[in-house]
Amino acid sequence: MDRFKFPTAFTILFVLIAIVAALTWIVPAGQYERQFNEALNAEAPVPGTYQPVEANPQGPLDVLLAPIAGMYDPEILGSSSSAAIDVAFFVLVIGGFLMVVTKTGTIDAGIGWLLKALRGREIVLIPILMTAFAFGGTSYGMAEETLAFYALIIPVFIRAGYDTVTGVAVIMLGAGIGTLGSTFNAFATVVASQGAGIPFTDGIVLRFVILGACLAAGILFVMRYARRVKAVPSASIVAETAERDRMHFLKDSGGSETAFPPMTRVRSIILILFGLTFGVMIYGVVALGWWMAEMSALFLLMTIVIWLAGRFDKSSRMDEHEFVDAFINGARDLLGVALIIGVARGVVVMMDAGRITDTILYGAAGIAADFSEAVFINVMLGIQILLSFAVPSSSGLATLTMPIMAPLSDFAGVPRDLVVTAYQSANGWVNLFNPTFAVVMGGLAIGRISYDRWLRFVAPLLLVLLVIIVAALSFGAITSGMASGEPPPAATNTL
């Protein structure tokens, strides 16, 4: 009998789309009225305006169209609005960029230099890199941008004697835990605070506590796993595919750990240009409001600049045909990642088209309305966890839920900043493993890690992080109630 093989990410997501389509025949359709919210700078639901609407059940054709609509809106000729086509194109450009840099020999030369400098101390890369990614997460919600780092960092950890899971975990858990513990993240904390009608600095101390505790737990978890894998390679979650992974990620050196090209002067310049590209990208996103189009243009420009720089070194030189072939081959390597991003967005498309998103929000708000402080905030956490599967976007979830959920906290005697903290903690926690979050599925696809193996790896840490979050929120709710010294007003469902 053949051994059972867990379905691929594509199959999992298509099944989820089909399940949501079935729900559109069962769950009553309904919608809130929406008005432009100046604080959120977006259309937001208006509390108290929910009403049933005509159902729009989704059929087999809609299931097939959902992944396409996840990429672009097929109802509007030439439209690419509110979809994933920009992220998918960015991934393809990243693939081409990395392949061109790889063909110059710079990445392997840089890895060789780094491992030589850290010989025997490679484990320190884990806390250093996870802290750096966590800073990106807590400050501006680093997510799609991380897709550019996987193909660079995974080979470093393989060379150091670890596995692909270690490399993926450093990036995905680092940035994800940072977003979970957002402190001044404009796309999560600030948007949600504006929707709740409070300054984003309210509750920032508790968020720093959650960030520090969760990051420490994440770093220790990954380091413990990495040490075990290095000591006993068969302990790796992906031990069965380790050799294939090595050949894939170290393909230019035949998988050898010792075949490092020399670090020439030109390669040093290319390495500086390579690092500068990522620095400019982060600056552009944080300070200039860049998004996928600008980042794609940056990487396209730097691909050409690096190719031209390589022409001054015989060992790094490529003619125009070799350059174009390298770029296309790199994009081809990440084509599956680009496609899965659209499929992942298809789940959200299906819920919105079936007009059940607001119904779920309305029901969730009604559940949370009648609890005391500590119970209320943890029920709110649970509701936001469930909603995060349907709306993985941090800014999208904040825009959808905060105008409805924040006023409920007044009746429970809970400060609104705790509702914001519960929202961002829930969304960040779910997005460490959310199959509808393109960043998770894309990162796993680049790392060649199946979804079930990632779940098996990360499950113990998820439990620890959830305990930390629940404890912090409960403490905040209880102490805020004691500080006010006033009983909460009678609960009234105003939805």
HELIX and SHEET records of a PDB file:
HELIX    1   1 ALA A    9  LEU A   23  1                                  15    
HELIX    2   2 PRO A   60  MET A   71  1                                  12    
HELIX    3   3 ILE A   85  LYS A  103  1                                  19    
HELIX    4   4 THR A  106  ALA A  117  1                                  12    
HELIX    5   5 GLU A  122  VAL A  124  5                                   3    
HELIX    6   6 LEU A  125  TYR A  140  1                                  16    
HELIX    7   7 GLU A  144  ALA A  148  5                                   5    
HELIX    8   8 TYR A  150  ARG A  159  1                                  10    
HELIX    9   9 THR A  164  LEU A  180  1                                  17    
HELIX   10  10 ALA A  186  VAL A  190  3                                   5    
HELIX   11  11 VAL A  191  ALA A  196  1                                   6    
HELIX   12  12 ILE A  204  ALA A  231  1                                  28    
HELIX   13  13 PRO A  233  ALA A  235  5                                   3    
HELIX   14  14 ALA A  239  THR A  241  5                                   3    
HELIX   15  15 ALA A  242  PHE A  249  1                                   8    
HELIX   16  16 LYS A  251  SER A  253  5                                   3    
HELIX   17  17 ARG A  265  ALA A  287  1                                  23    
HELIX   18  18 MET A  292  GLY A  310  1                                  19    
HELIX   19  19 LYS A  314  SER A  316  5                                   3    
HELIX   20  20 GLU A  320  ASP A  333  1                                  14    
HELIX   21  21 LEU A  335  ALA A  353  1                                  19    
HELIX   22  22 THR A  357  ALA A  368  1                                  12    
HELIX   23  23 GLU A  373  ALA A  390  1                                  18    
HELIX   24  24 SER A  394  ALA A  412  1                                  19    
HELIX   25  25 ARG A  416  VAL A  430  1                                  15    
HELIX   26  26 ALA A  438  GLY A  447  1                                  10    
HELIX   27  27 TYR A  451  SER A  484  1                                  34    
SHEET    1   A 2 GLY A  30  GLN A  31  0                                        
SHEET    2   A 2 GLN A  51  PRO A  52 -1                                        
SHEET    1   B 2 ARG A  34  ASN A  37  0                                        
SHEET    2   B 2 ALA A  42  PRO A  45 -1                                        
END                                                                             
